[in-house]
Amino acid sequence: MAVYEPTIGLEIHAELRTQTKMFCSSKNDPDETRPNVNICPVCLAHPGTLPVINGEAVRHVLRVGTALNTYSP
């Protein structure tokens, strides 16, 4: 019988204060009260649309990871 070593991971979600959403140029406004205002074809996953990663969000995430001294192999 095989011996297994348990590996426990932790997934963390954060709301970053960026001007645009993570994968499109739609406005990131968590205080918007009207439905479906800050959306675009990428948000709606329309066929043929391609997401572009938000560089500002990536920089924020890297800074937090560095500050917390996290490492994931």
CHARMM-style PDB file with segment names, atoms N, HN, CA, C and O in Angstrom:
ATOM      1  N   MET     1       0.842  -1.176   0.000  1.00  0.00      PROA
ATOM      2  CA  MET     1       0.000   0.000   0.000  1.00  0.00      PROA
ATOM      3  C   MET     1       0.894   1.249   0.000  1.00  0.00      PROA
ATOM      4  O   MET     1       1.891   1.307   0.719  1.00  0.00      PROA
ATOM      5  N   ALA     2       0.529   2.233  -0.804  1.00  0.00      PROA
ATOM      6  HN  ALA     2      -0.281   2.187  -1.389  1.00  0.00      PROA
ATOM      7  CA  ALA     2       1.307   3.467  -0.922  1.00  0.00      PROA
ATOM      8  C   ALA     2       1.133   4.332   0.325  1.00  0.00      PROA
ATOM      9  O   ALA     2       0.070   4.365   0.945  1.00  0.00      PROA
ATOM     10  N   VAL     3       2.204   5.023   0.665  1.00  0.00      PROA
ATOM     11  HN  VAL     3       3.067   4.997   0.161  1.00  0.00      PROA
ATOM     12  CA  VAL     3       2.162   5.946   1.802  1.00  0.00      PROA
ATOM     13  C   VAL     3       1.988   7.356   1.247  1.00  0.00      PROA
ATOM     14  O   VAL     3       2.753   7.798   0.390  1.00  0.00      PROA
ATOM     15  N   TYR     4       0.988   8.044   1.739  1.00  0.00      PROA
ATOM     16  HN  TYR     4       0.366   7.685   2.435  1.00  0.00      PROA
ATOM     17  CA  TYR     4       0.716   9.391   1.280  1.00  0.00      PROA
ATOM     18  C   TYR     4       1.137  10.404   2.332  1.00  0.00      PROA
ATOM     19  O   TYR     4       0.972  10.186   3.532  1.00  0.00      PROA
ATOM     20  N   GLU     5       1.682  11.507   1.860  1.00  0.00      PROA
ATOM     21  HN  GLU     5       1.817  11.684   0.885  1.00  0.00      PROA
ATOM     22  CA  GLU     5       2.037  12.608   2.751  1.00  0.00      PROA
ATOM     23  C   GLU     5       1.031  13.729   2.518  1.00  0.00      PROA
ATOM     24  O   GLU     5       0.952  14.263   1.412  1.00  0.00      PROA
ATOM     25  N   PRO     6       0.267  14.093   3.532  1.00  0.00      PROA
ATOM     26  CA  PRO     6      -0.740  15.141   3.315  1.00  0.00      PROA
ATOM     27  C   PRO     6      -0.086  16.494   3.046  1.00  0.00      PROA
ATOM     28  O   PRO     6       0.881  16.882   3.702  1.00  0.00      PROA
ATOM     29  N   THR     7      -0.630  17.185   2.083  1.00  0.00      PROA
ATOM     30  HN  THR     7      -1.416  16.870   1.550  1.00  0.00      PROA
ATOM     31  CA  THR     7      -0.176  18.526   1.749  1.00  0.00      PROA
ATOM     32  C   THR     7      -1.379  19.445   1.878  1.00  0.00      PROA
ATOM     33  O   THR     7      -2.410  19.216   1.247  1.00  0.00      PROA
ATOM     34  N   ILE     8      -1.253  20.464   2.676  1.00  0.00      PROA
ATOM     35  HN  ILE     8      -0.415  20.651   3.189  1.00  0.00      PROA
ATOM     36  CA  ILE     8      -2.367  21.374   2.923  1.00  0.00      PROA
ATOM     37  C   ILE     8      -2.016  22.727   2.328  1.00  0.00      PROA
ATOM     38  O   ILE     8      -0.964  23.299   2.613  1.00  0.00      PROA
ATOM     39  N   GLY     9      -2.920  23.222   1.497  1.00  0.00      PROA
ATOM     40  HN  GLY     9      -3.775  22.758   1.266  1.00  0.00      PROA
ATOM     41  CA  GLY     9      -2.721  24.524   0.870  1.00  0.00      PROA
ATOM     42  C   GLY     9      -3.745  25.520   1.363  1.00  0.00      PROA
ATOM     43  O   GLY     9      -4.769  25.147   1.935  1.00  0.00      PROA
ATOM     44  N   LEU    10      -3.465  26.765   1.141  1.00  0.00      PROA
ATOM     45  HN  LEU    10      -2.633  27.068   0.676  1.00  0.00      PROA
ATOM     46  CA  LEU    10      -4.359  27.824   1.570  1.00  0.00      PROA
ATOM     47  C   LEU    10      -4.572  28.771   0.400  1.00  0.00      PROA
ATOM     48  O   LEU    10      -3.612  29.296  -0.163  1.00  0.00      PROA
ATOM     49  N   GLU    11      -5.808  28.985   0.041  1.00  0.00      PROA
ATOM     50  HN  GLU    11      -6.588  28.558   0.499  1.00  0.00      PROA
ATOM     51  CA  GLU    11      -6.134  29.904  -1.045  1.00  0.00      PROA
ATOM     52  C   GLU    11      -6.713  31.169  -0.430  1.00  0.00      PROA
ATOM     53  O   GLU    11      -7.669  31.113   0.344  1.00  0.00      PROA
ATOM     54  N   ILE    12      -6.132  32.300  -0.776  1.00  0.00      PROA
ATOM     55  HN  ILE    12      -5.355  32.345  -1.404  1.00  0.00      PROA
ATOM     56  CA  ILE    12      -6.550  33.568  -0.179  1.00  0.00      PROA
ATOM     57  C   ILE    12      -7.043  34.501  -1.284  1.00  0.00      PROA
ATOM     58  O   ILE    12      -6.401  34.647  -2.324  1.00  0.00      PROA
ATOM     59  N   HSD    13      -8.181  35.124  -1.044  1.00  0.00      PROA
ATOM     60  HN  HSD    13      -8.703  35.006  -0.199  1.00  0.00      PROA
ATOM     61  CA  HSD    13      -8.728  36.098  -1.980  1.00  0.00      PROA
ATOM     62  C   HSD    13      -8.633  37.472  -1.335  1.00  0.00      PROA
ATOM     63  O   HSD    13      -8.827  37.626  -0.129  1.00  0.00      PROA
ATOM     64  N   ALA    14      -8.331  38.464  -2.158  1.00  0.00      PROA
ATOM     65  HN  ALA    14      -8.173  38.339  -3.138  1.00  0.00      PROA
ATOM     66  CA  ALA    14      -8.224  39.823  -1.639  1.00  0.00      PROA
ATOM     67  C   ALA    14      -8.867  40.796  -2.624  1.00  0.00      PROA
ATOM     68  O   ALA    14      -8.868  40.564  -3.833  1.00  0.00      PROA
ATOM     69  N   GLU    15      -9.398  41.859  -2.104  1.00  0.00      PROA
ATOM     70  HN  GLU    15      -9.397  42.048  -1.122  1.00  0.00      PROA
ATOM     71  CA  GLU    15      -9.940  42.910  -2.946  1.00  0.00      PROA
ATOM     72  C   GLU    15      -8.893  44.011  -3.027  1.00  0.00      PROA
ATOM     73  O   GLU    15      -8.655  44.734  -2.060  1.00  0.00      PROA
ATOM     74  N   LEU    16      -8.275  44.126  -4.193  1.00  0.00      PROA
ATOM     75  HN  LEU    16      -8.469  43.539  -4.979  1.00  0.00      PROA
ATOM     76  CA  LEU    16      -7.214  45.112  -4.386  1.00  0.00      PROA
ATOM     77  C   LEU    16      -7.813  46.452  -4.821  1.00  0.00      PROA
ATOM     78  O   LEU    16      -8.843  46.493  -5.494  1.00  0.00      PROA
ATOM     79  N   ARG    17      -7.177  47.506  -4.442  1.00  0.00      PROA
ATOM     80  HN  ARG    17      -6.340  47.473  -3.895  1.00  0.00      PROA
ATOM     81  CA  ARG    17      -7.650  48.844  -4.808  1.00  0.00      PROA
ATOM     82  C   ARG    17      -7.015  49.256  -6.137  1.00  0.00      PROA
ATOM     83  O   ARG    17      -6.115  50.095  -6.181  1.00  0.00      PROA
ATOM     84  N   THR    18      -7.500  48.655  -7.204  1.00  0.00      PROA
ATOM     85  HN  THR    18      -8.232  47.974  -7.169  1.00  0.00      PROA
ATOM     86  CA  THR    18      -7.027  48.991  -8.539  1.00  0.00      PROA
ATOM     87  C   THR    18      -8.114  49.771  -9.266  1.00  0.00      PROA
ATOM     88  O   THR    18      -9.290  49.697  -8.909  1.00  0.00      PROA
ATOM     89  N   GLN    19      -7.712  50.514 -10.284  1.00  0.00      PROA
ATOM     90  HN  GLN    19      -6.757  50.574 -10.575  1.00  0.00      PROA
ATOM     91  CA  GLN    19      -8.671  51.299 -11.047  1.00  0.00      PROA
ATOM     92  C   GLN    19      -9.522  50.423 -11.969  1.00  0.00      PROA
ATOM     93  O   GLN    19     -10.685  50.731 -12.229  1.00  0.00      PROA
ATOM     94  N   THR    20      -8.928  49.324 -12.462  1.00  0.00      PROA
ATOM     95  HN  THR    20      -7.983  49.074 -12.251  1.00  0.00      PROA
ATOM     96  CA  THR    20      -9.639  48.448 -13.382  1.00  0.00      PROA
ATOM     97  C   THR    20      -9.668  47.025 -12.835  1.00  0.00      PROA
ATOM     98  O   THR    20      -8.954  46.695 -11.888  1.00  0.00      PROA
ATOM     99  N   LYS    21     -10.501  46.193 -13.443  1.00  0.00      PROA
ATOM    100  HN  LYS    21     -11.082  46.461 -14.212  1.00  0.00      PROA
ATOM    101  CA  LYS    21     -10.639  44.812 -13.010  1.00  0.00      PROA
ATOM    102  C   LYS    21      -9.397  44.006 -13.366  1.00  0.00      PROA
ATOM    103  O   LYS    21      -8.523  44.503 -14.077  1.00  0.00      PROA
ATOM    104  N   MET    22      -9.307  42.780 -12.887  1.00  0.00      PROA
ATOM    105  HN  MET    22     -10.017  42.376 -12.310  1.00  0.00      PROA
ATOM    106  CA  MET    22      -8.105  41.961 -13.035  1.00  0.00      PROA
ATOM    107  C   MET    22      -7.783  41.594 -14.472  1.00  0.00      PROA
ATOM    108  O   MET    22      -6.611  41.580 -14.848  1.00  0.00      PROA
ATOM    109  N   PHE    23      -8.789  41.298 -15.289  1.00  0.00      PROA
ATOM    110  HN  PHE    23      -9.741  41.310 -14.984  1.00  0.00      PROA
ATOM    111  CA  PHE    23      -8.502  40.811 -16.633  1.00  0.00      PROA
ATOM    112  C   PHE    23      -9.108  41.646 -17.750  1.00  0.00      PROA
ATOM    113  O   PHE    23      -9.171  41.183 -18.889  1.00  0.00      PROA
ATOM    114  N   CYS    24      -9.557  42.870 -17.457  1.00  0.00      PROA
ATOM    115  HN  CYS    24      -9.505  43.246 -16.532  1.00  0.00      PROA
ATOM    116  CA  CYS    24     -10.083  43.745 -18.509  1.00  0.00      PROA
ATOM    117  C   CYS    24      -9.939  45.198 -18.064  1.00  0.00      PROA
ATOM    118  O   CYS    24      -9.457  45.484 -16.968  1.00  0.00      PROA
ATOM    119  N   SER    25     -10.362  46.097 -18.925  1.00  0.00      PROA
ATOM    120  HN  SER    25     -10.754  45.865 -19.816  1.00  0.00      PROA
ATOM    121  CA  SER    25     -10.209  47.522 -18.612  1.00  0.00      PROA
ATOM    122  C   SER    25     -11.479  48.136 -18.030  1.00  0.00      PROA
ATOM    123  O   SER    25     -11.584  49.359 -17.940  1.00  0.00      PROA
ATOM    124  N   SER    26     -12.436  47.312 -17.637  1.00  0.00      PROA
ATOM    125  HN  SER    26     -12.351  46.318 -17.710  1.00  0.00      PROA
ATOM    126  CA  SER    26     -13.652  47.835 -17.008  1.00  0.00      PROA
ATOM    127  C   SER    26     -13.322  48.407 -15.631  1.00  0.00      PROA
ATOM    128  O   SER    26     -12.439  47.914 -14.928  1.00  0.00      PROA
ATOM    129  N   LYS    27     -14.040  49.441 -15.273  1.00  0.00      PROA
ATOM    130  HN  LYS    27     -14.757  49.841 -15.844  1.00  0.00      PROA
ATOM    131  CA  LYS    27     -13.814  50.110 -13.998  1.00  0.00      PROA
ATOM    132  C   LYS    27     -14.054  49.159 -12.828  1.00  0.00      PROA
ATOM    133  O   LYS    27     -15.022  48.397 -12.827  1.00  0.00      PROA
ATOM    134  N   ASN    28     -13.184  49.207 -11.850  1.00  0.00      PROA
ATOM    135  HN  ASN    28     -12.399  49.826 -11.851  1.00  0.00      PROA
ATOM    136  CA  ASN    28     -13.319  48.408 -10.636  1.00  0.00      PROA
ATOM    137  C   ASN    28     -13.906  49.304  -9.553  1.00  0.00      PROA
ATOM    138  O   ASN    28     -13.180  50.043  -8.889  1.00  0.00      PROA
ATOM    139  N   ASP    29     -15.213  49.235  -9.378  1.00  0.00      PROA
ATOM    140  HN  ASP    29     -15.803  48.634  -9.918  1.00  0.00      PROA
ATOM    141  CA  ASP    29     -15.892  50.076  -8.400  1.00  0.00      PROA
ATOM    142  C   ASP    29     -16.777  49.209  -7.517  1.00  0.00      PROA
ATOM    143  O   ASP    29     -17.933  48.965  -7.862  1.00  0.00      PROA
ATOM    144  N   PRO    30     -16.256  48.735  -6.376  1.00  0.00      PROA
ATOM    145  CA  PRO    30     -17.053  47.868  -5.499  1.00  0.00      PROA
ATOM    146  C   PRO    30     -18.241  48.586  -4.863  1.00  0.00      PROA
ATOM    147  O   PRO    30     -19.136  47.934  -4.326  1.00  0.00      PROA
ATOM    148  N   ASP    31     -18.265  49.913  -4.916  1.00  0.00      PROA
ATOM    149  HN  ASP    31     -17.538  50.443  -5.353  1.00  0.00      PROA
ATOM    150  CA  ASP    31     -19.360  50.664  -4.313  1.00  0.00      PROA
ATOM    151  C   ASP    31     -20.495  50.964  -5.295  1.00  0.00      PROA
ATOM    152  O   ASP    31     -21.492  51.585  -4.924  1.00  0.00      PROA
ATOM    153  N   GLU    32     -20.346  50.529  -6.536  1.00  0.00      PROA
ATOM    154  HN  GLU    32     -19.537  50.025  -6.838  1.00  0.00      PROA
ATOM    155  CA  GLU    32     -21.395  50.741  -7.542  1.00  0.00      PROA
ATOM    156  C   GLU    32     -22.655  49.998  -7.122  1.00  0.00      PROA
ATOM    157  O   GLU    32     -22.597  48.809  -6.811  1.00  0.00      PROA
ATOM    158  N   THR    33     -23.777  50.678  -7.111  1.00  0.00      PROA
ATOM    159  HN  THR    33     -23.824  51.644  -7.364  1.00  0.00      PROA
ATOM    160  CA  THR    33     -25.028  50.052  -6.676  1.00  0.00      PROA
ATOM    161  C   THR    33     -25.897  49.598  -7.846  1.00  0.00      PROA
ATOM    162  O   THR    33     -26.761  48.738  -7.675  1.00  0.00      PROA
ATOM    163  N   ARG    34     -25.678  50.161  -9.021  1.00  0.00      PROA
ATOM    164  HN  ARG    34     -24.977  50.860  -9.159  1.00  0.00      PROA
ATOM    165  CA  ARG    34     -26.479  49.761 -10.186  1.00  0.00      PROA
ATOM    166  C   ARG    34     -25.915  48.465 -10.773  1.00  0.00      PROA
ATOM    167  O   ARG    34     -24.696  48.325 -10.876  1.00  0.00      PROA
ATOM    168  N   PRO    35     -26.765  47.525 -11.155  1.00  0.00      PROA
ATOM    169  CA  PRO    35     -26.271  46.258 -11.710  1.00  0.00      PROA
ATOM    170  C   PRO    35     -25.767  46.416 -13.144  1.00  0.00      PROA
ATOM    171  O   PRO    35     -26.274  47.243 -13.903  1.00  0.00      PROA
ATOM    172  N   ASN    36     -24.776  45.626 -13.500  1.00  0.00      PROA
ATOM    173  HN  ASN    36     -24.364  44.955 -12.884  1.00  0.00      PROA
ATOM    174  CA  ASN    36     -24.261  45.530 -14.868  1.00  0.00      PROA
ATOM    175  C   ASN    36     -23.819  46.851 -15.469  1.00  0.00      PROA
ATOM    176  O   ASN    36     -24.049  47.099 -16.652  1.00  0.00      PROA
ATOM    177  N   VAL    37     -23.191  47.699 -14.675  1.00  0.00      PROA
ATOM    178  HN  VAL    37     -23.004  47.497 -13.713  1.00  0.00      PROA
ATOM    179  CA  VAL    37     -22.700  48.984 -15.171  1.00  0.00      PROA
ATOM    180  C   VAL    37     -21.235  48.869 -15.596  1.00  0.00      PROA
ATOM    181  O   VAL    37     -20.859  49.354 -16.663  1.00  0.00      PROA
ATOM    182  N   ASN    38     -20.421  48.240 -14.778  1.00  0.00      PROA
ATOM    183  HN  ASN    38     -20.726  47.847 -13.911  1.00  0.00      PROA
ATOM    184  CA  ASN    38     -18.980  48.145 -15.043  1.00  0.00      PROA
ATOM    185  C   ASN    38     -18.633  46.797 -15.665  1.00  0.00      PROA
ATOM    186  O   ASN    38     -17.930  45.982 -15.067  1.00  0.00      PROA
ATOM    187  N   ILE    39     -19.135  46.582 -16.871  1.00  0.00      PROA
ATOM    188  HN  ILE    39     -19.706  47.245 -17.356  1.00  0.00      PROA
ATOM    189  CA  ILE    39     -18.887  45.314 -17.551  1.00  0.00      PROA
ATOM    190  C   ILE    39     -18.469  45.570 -18.997  1.00  0.00      PROA
ATOM    191  O   ILE    39     -18.662  46.663 -19.530  1.00  0.00      PROA
ATOM    192  N   CYS    40     -17.902  44.554 -19.612  1.00  0.00      PROA
ATOM    193  HN  CYS    40     -17.745  43.666 -19.179  1.00  0.00      PROA
ATOM    194  CA  CYS    40     -17.484  44.623 -21.009  1.00  0.00      PROA
ATOM    195  C   CYS    40     -17.561  43.206 -21.590  1.00  0.00      PROA
ATOM    196  O   CYS    40     -17.871  42.267 -20.858  1.00  0.00      PROA
ATOM    197  N   PRO    41     -17.288  43.031 -22.874  1.00  0.00      PROA
ATOM    198  CA  PRO    41     -17.332  41.685 -23.459  1.00  0.00      PROA
ATOM    199  C   PRO    41     -16.370  40.699 -22.788  1.00  0.00      PROA
ATOM    200  O   PRO    41     -16.665  39.506 -22.718  1.00  0.00      PROA
ATOM    201  N   VAL    42     -15.230  41.180 -22.298  1.00  0.00      PROA
ATOM    202  HN  VAL    42     -14.991  42.149 -22.355  1.00  0.00      PROA
ATOM    203  CA  VAL    42     -14.291  40.279 -21.616  1.00  0.00      PROA
ATOM    204  C   VAL    42     -14.893  39.813 -20.297  1.00  0.00      PROA
ATOM    205  O   VAL    42     -14.819  38.629 -19.970  1.00  0.00      PROA
ATOM    206  N   CYS    43     -15.489  40.730 -19.534  1.00  0.00      PROA
ATOM    207  HN  CYS    43     -15.549  41.692 -19.800  1.00  0.00      PROA
ATOM    208  CA  CYS    43     -16.140  40.360 -18.263  1.00  0.00      PROA
ATOM    209  C   CYS    43     -17.218  39.313 -18.488  1.00  0.00      PROA
ATOM    210  O   CYS    43     -17.392  38.400 -17.680  1.00  0.00      PROA
ATOM    211  N   LEU    44     -17.931  39.454 -19.583  1.00  0.00      PROA
ATOM    212  HN  LEU    44     -17.789  40.196 -20.239  1.00  0.00      PROA
ATOM    213  CA  LEU    44     -19.039  38.552 -19.874  1.00  0.00      PROA
ATOM    214  C   LEU    44     -18.578  37.275 -20.571  1.00  0.00      PROA
ATOM    215  O   LEU    44     -19.394  36.402 -20.863  1.00  0.00      PROA
ATOM    216  N   ALA    45     -17.285  37.159 -20.840  1.00  0.00      PROA
ATOM    217  HN  ALA    45     -16.621  37.868 -20.603  1.00  0.00      PROA
ATOM    218  CA  ALA    45     -16.698  35.971 -21.475  1.00  0.00      PROA
ATOM    219  C   ALA    45     -17.308  35.692 -22.842  1.00  0.00      PROA
ATOM    220  O   ALA    45     -17.599  34.544 -23.177  1.00  0.00      PROA
ATOM    221  N   HSD    46     -17.498  36.741 -23.625  1.00  0.00      PROA
ATOM    222  HN  HSD    46     -17.262  37.674 -23.353  1.00  0.00      PROA
ATOM    223  CA  HSD    46     -18.005  36.550 -24.983  1.00  0.00      PROA
ATOM    224  C   HSD    46     -16.966  35.803 -25.814  1.00  0.00      PROA
ATOM    225  O   HSD    46     -15.765  35.993 -25.626  1.00  0.00      PROA
ATOM    226  N   PRO    47     -17.422  34.962 -26.725  1.00  0.00      PROA
ATOM    227  CA  PRO    47     -16.479  34.235 -27.593  1.00  0.00      PROA
ATOM    228  C   PRO    47     -15.595  35.201 -28.373  1.00  0.00      PROA
ATOM    229  O   PRO    47     -16.067  36.214 -28.889  1.00  0.00      PROA
ATOM    230  N   GLY    48     -14.328  34.880 -28.452  1.00  0.00      PROA
ATOM    231  HN  GLY    48     -13.944  34.057 -28.033  1.00  0.00      PROA
ATOM    232  CA  GLY    48     -13.382  35.696 -29.208  1.00  0.00      PROA
ATOM    233  C   GLY    48     -12.722  36.803 -28.413  1.00  0.00      PROA
ATOM    234  O   GLY    48     -11.807  37.455 -28.916  1.00  0.00      PROA
ATOM    235  N   THR    49     -13.161  37.034 -27.187  1.00  0.00      PROA
ATOM    236  HN  THR    49     -13.904  36.504 -26.778  1.00  0.00      PROA
ATOM    237  CA  THR    49     -12.522  38.067 -26.378  1.00  0.00      PROA
ATOM    238  C   THR    49     -11.358  37.455 -25.607  1.00  0.00      PROA
ATOM    239  O   THR    49     -11.427  36.308 -25.165  1.00  0.00      PROA
ATOM    240  N   LEU    50     -10.309  38.216 -25.454  1.00  0.00      PROA
ATOM    241  HN  LEU    50     -10.252  39.148 -25.813  1.00  0.00      PROA
ATOM    242  CA  LEU    50      -9.124  37.732 -24.755  1.00  0.00      PROA
ATOM    243  C   LEU    50      -8.833  38.620 -23.549  1.00  0.00      PROA
ATOM    244  O   LEU    50      -8.779  39.843 -23.680  1.00  0.00      PROA
ATOM    245  N   PRO    51      -8.647  38.020 -22.385  1.00  0.00      PROA
ATOM    246  CA  PRO    51      -8.326  38.817 -21.196  1.00  0.00      PROA
ATOM    247  C   PRO    51      -6.884  39.305 -21.230  1.00  0.00      PROA
ATOM    248  O   PRO    51      -6.006  38.654 -21.796  1.00  0.00      PROA
ATOM    249  N   VAL    52      -6.657  40.441 -20.625  1.00  0.00      PROA
ATOM    250  HN  VAL    52      -7.370  40.970 -20.165  1.00  0.00      PROA
ATOM    251  CA  VAL    52      -5.310  41.002 -20.468  1.00  0.00      PROA
ATOM    252  C   VAL    52      -5.125  41.266 -18.985  1.00  0.00      PROA
ATOM    253  O   VAL    52      -5.938  41.958 -18.372  1.00  0.00      PROA
ATOM    254  N   ILE    53      -4.070  40.726 -18.406  1.00  0.00      PROA
ATOM    255  HN  ILE    53      -3.409  40.165 -18.905  1.00  0.00      PROA
ATOM    256  CA  ILE    53      -3.864  40.823 -16.960  1.00  0.00      PROA
ATOM    257  C   ILE    53      -3.552  42.262 -16.543  1.00  0.00      PROA
ATOM    258  O   ILE    53      -2.867  42.991 -17.260  1.00  0.00      PROA
ATOM    259  N   ASN    54      -4.051  42.651 -15.402  1.00  0.00      PROA
ATOM    260  HN  ASN    54      -4.607  42.058 -14.819  1.00  0.00      PROA
ATOM    261  CA  ASN    54      -3.873  43.987 -14.849  1.00  0.00      PROA
ATOM    262  C   ASN    54      -2.498  44.052 -14.168  1.00  0.00      PROA
ATOM    263  O   ASN    54      -2.299  43.449 -13.113  1.00  0.00      PROA
ATOM    264  N   GLY    55      -1.567  44.771 -14.762  1.00  0.00      PROA
ATOM    265  HN  GLY    55      -1.728  45.260 -15.619  1.00  0.00      PROA
ATOM    266  CA  GLY    55      -0.209  44.880 -14.231  1.00  0.00      PROA
ATOM    267  C   GLY    55      -0.159  45.501 -12.847  1.00  0.00      PROA
ATOM    268  O   GLY    55       0.659  45.105 -12.016  1.00  0.00      PROA
ATOM    269  N   GLU    56      -1.029  46.474 -12.593  1.00  0.00      PROA
ATOM    270  HN  GLU    56      -1.693  46.796 -13.267  1.00  0.00      PROA
ATOM    271  CA  GLU    56      -1.072  47.120 -11.279  1.00  0.00      PROA
ATOM    272  C   GLU    56      -1.444  46.103 -10.199  1.00  0.00      PROA
ATOM    273  O   GLU    56      -0.864  46.110  -9.113  1.00  0.00      PROA
ATOM    274  N   ALA    57      -2.407  45.230 -10.492  1.00  0.00      PROA
ATOM    275  HN  ALA    57      -2.879  45.224 -11.374  1.00  0.00      PROA
ATOM    276  CA  ALA    57      -2.825  44.206  -9.530  1.00  0.00      PROA
ATOM    277  C   ALA    57      -1.695  43.214  -9.279  1.00  0.00      PROA
ATOM    278  O   ALA    57      -1.488  42.794  -8.141  1.00  0.00      PROA
ATOM    279  N   VAL    58      -0.972  42.837 -10.309  1.00  0.00      PROA
ATOM    280  HN  VAL    58      -1.140  43.177 -11.234  1.00  0.00      PROA
ATOM    281  CA  VAL    58       0.153  41.904 -10.154  1.00  0.00      PROA
ATOM    282  C   VAL    58       1.217  42.515  -9.248  1.00  0.00      PROA
ATOM    283  O   VAL    58       1.766  41.831  -8.384  1.00  0.00      PROA
ATOM    284  N   ARG    59       1.509  43.793  -9.442  1.00  0.00      PROA
ATOM    285  HN  ARG    59       1.063  44.348 -10.144  1.00  0.00      PROA
ATOM    286  CA  ARG    59       2.496  44.465  -8.575  1.00  0.00      PROA
ATOM    287  C   ARG    59       2.030  44.485  -7.121  1.00  0.00      PROA
ATOM    288  O   ARG    59       2.831  44.272  -6.211  1.00  0.00      PROA
ATOM    289  N   HSD    60       0.736  44.741  -6.896  1.00  0.00      PROA
ATOM    290  HN  HSD    60       0.085  44.914  -7.635  1.00  0.00      PROA
ATOM    291  CA  HSD    60       0.193  44.715  -5.524  1.00  0.00      PROA
ATOM    292  C   HSD    60       0.360  43.329  -4.898  1.00  0.00      PROA
ATOM    293  O   HSD    60       0.798  43.203  -3.755  1.00  0.00      PROA
ATOM    294  N   VAL    61       0.013  42.313  -5.648  1.00  0.00      PROA
ATOM    295  HN  VAL    61      -0.343  42.415  -6.577  1.00  0.00      PROA
ATOM    296  CA  VAL    61       0.085  40.935  -5.130  1.00  0.00      PROA
ATOM    297  C   VAL    61       1.526  40.552  -4.816  1.00  0.00      PROA
ATOM    298  O   VAL    61       1.790  39.918  -3.795  1.00  0.00      PROA
ATOM    299  N   LEU    62       2.458  40.932  -5.682  1.00  0.00      PROA
ATOM    300  HN  LEU    62       2.244  41.448  -6.512  1.00  0.00      PROA
ATOM    301  CA  LEU    62       3.869  40.615  -5.428  1.00  0.00      PROA
ATOM    302  C   LEU    62       4.382  41.339  -4.189  1.00  0.00      PROA
ATOM    303  O   LEU    62       5.163  40.779  -3.419  1.00  0.00      PROA
ATOM    304  N   ARG    63       3.950  42.568  -3.996  1.00  0.00      PROA
ATOM    305  HN  ARG    63       3.315  43.022  -4.621  1.00  0.00      PROA
ATOM    306  CA  ARG    63       4.372  43.311  -2.804  1.00  0.00      PROA
ATOM    307  C   ARG    63       3.844  42.651  -1.530  1.00  0.00      PROA
ATOM    308  O   ARG    63       4.565  42.542  -0.539  1.00  0.00      PROA
ATOM    309  N   VAL    64       2.590  42.213  -1.560  1.00  0.00      PROA
ATOM    310  HN  VAL    64       2.004  42.302  -2.365  1.00  0.00      PROA
ATOM    311  CA  VAL    64       2.013  41.540  -0.387  1.00  0.00      PROA
ATOM    312  C   VAL    64       2.746  40.227  -0.131  1.00  0.00      PROA
ATOM    313  O   VAL    64       3.089  39.924   1.012  1.00  0.00      PROA
ATOM    314  N   GLY    65       2.991  39.443  -1.186  1.00  0.00      PROA
ATOM    315  HN  GLY    65       2.712  39.689  -2.115  1.00  0.00      PROA
ATOM    316  CA  GLY    65       3.711  38.181  -1.025  1.00  0.00      PROA
ATOM    317  C   GLY    65       5.096  38.377  -0.458  1.00  0.00      PROA
ATOM    318  O   GLY    65       5.546  37.605   0.389  1.00  0.00      PROA
ATOM    319  N   THR    66       5.772  39.406  -0.923  1.00  0.00      PROA
ATOM    320  HN  THR    66       5.408  40.033  -1.611  1.00  0.00      PROA
ATOM    321  CA  THR    66       7.119  39.713  -0.401  1.00  0.00      PROA
ATOM    322  C   THR    66       7.046  40.135   1.060  1.00  0.00      PROA
ATOM    323  O   THR    66       7.867  39.722   1.880  1.00  0.00      PROA
ATOM    324  N   ALA    67       6.050  40.965   1.377  1.00  0.00      PROA
ATOM    325  HN  ALA    67       5.383  41.300   0.712  1.00  0.00      PROA
ATOM    326  CA  ALA    67       5.904  41.437   2.760  1.00  0.00      PROA
ATOM    327  C   ALA    67       5.590  40.282   3.718  1.00  0.00      PROA
ATOM    328  O   ALA    67       6.040  40.274   4.863  1.00  0.00      PROA
ATOM    329  N   LEU    68       4.813  39.309   3.233  1.00  0.00      PROA
ATOM    330  HN  LEU    68       4.447  39.316   2.302  1.00  0.00      PROA
ATOM    331  CA  LEU    68       4.453  38.177   4.086  1.00  0.00      PROA
ATOM    332  C   LEU    68       5.463  37.045   4.011  1.00  0.00      PROA
ATOM    333  O   LEU    68       5.332  36.041   4.711  1.00  0.00      PROA
ATOM    334  N   ASN    69       6.472  37.208   3.162  1.00  0.00      PROA
ATOM    335  HN  ASN    69       6.579  38.024   2.594  1.00  0.00      PROA
ATOM    336  CA  ASN    69       7.527  36.210   2.994  1.00  0.00      PROA
ATOM    337  C   ASN    69       6.927  34.851   2.639  1.00  0.00      PROA
ATOM    338  O   ASN    69       7.276  33.832   3.234  1.00  0.00      PROA
ATOM    339  N   THR    70       6.024  34.853   1.665  1.00  0.00      PROA
ATOM    340  HN  THR    70       5.741  35.681   1.182  1.00  0.00      PROA
ATOM    341  CA  THR    70       5.378  33.609   1.253  1.00  0.00      PROA
ATOM    342  C   THR    70       6.156  32.964   0.120  1.00  0.00      PROA
ATOM    343  O   THR    70       6.820  33.637  -0.668  1.00  0.00      PROA
ATOM    344  N   TYR    71       6.059  31.662   0.061  1.00  0.00      PROA
ATOM    345  HN  TYR    71       5.520  31.115   0.701  1.00  0.00      PROA
ATOM    346  CA  TYR    71       6.725  30.909  -1.003  1.00  0.00      PROA
ATOM    347  C   TYR    71       5.883  29.691  -1.331  1.00  0.00      PROA
ATOM    348  O   TYR    71       5.424  28.980  -0.437  1.00  0.00      PROA
ATOM    349  N   SER    72       5.685  29.458  -2.604  1.00  0.00      PROA
ATOM    350  HN  SER    72       6.057  30.035  -3.331  1.00  0.00      PROA
ATOM    351  CA  SER    72       4.937  28.277  -3.037  1.00  0.00      PROA
ATOM    352  C   SER    72       5.748  27.576  -4.125  1.00  0.00      PROA
ATOM    353  O   SER    72       5.926  28.137  -5.206  1.00  0.00      PROA
ATOM    354  N   PRO    73       6.240  26.373  -3.869  1.00  0.00      PROA
ATOM    355  CA  PRO    73       7.060  25.688  -4.875  1.00  0.00      PROA
ATOM    356  C   PRO    73       6.257  25.248  -6.074  1.00  0.00      PROA
ATOM    357  OT1 PRO    73       6.808  24.658  -7.004  1.00  0.00      PROA
TER     358      PRO     73
END
